[in-house]
């Protein structure tokens, strides 16, 4: 449906809980999206049109159709 701005959580070291801007600083050099006022984008939001409410299990095969 639309580009998805990257959240800041990946910048936090899980061992120390200390944030570091290194990851976003690097991504900022080539992943800025003018559609989101320069936010870093890394994916797309989507809408599920079939299978809502189903449970996925480890090892289960999954497929999807992409329409843009």
Secondary structure as UniProt FT lines:
FT   STRAND          2..5
FT   HELIX           8..11
FT   TURN            14..16
FT   HELIX           22..28
FT   TURN            29..30
FT   STRAND          32..33
FT   HELIX           34..36
FT   TURN            37..38
FT   STRAND          39..45
FT   TURN            52..53
FT   TURN            58..59
//
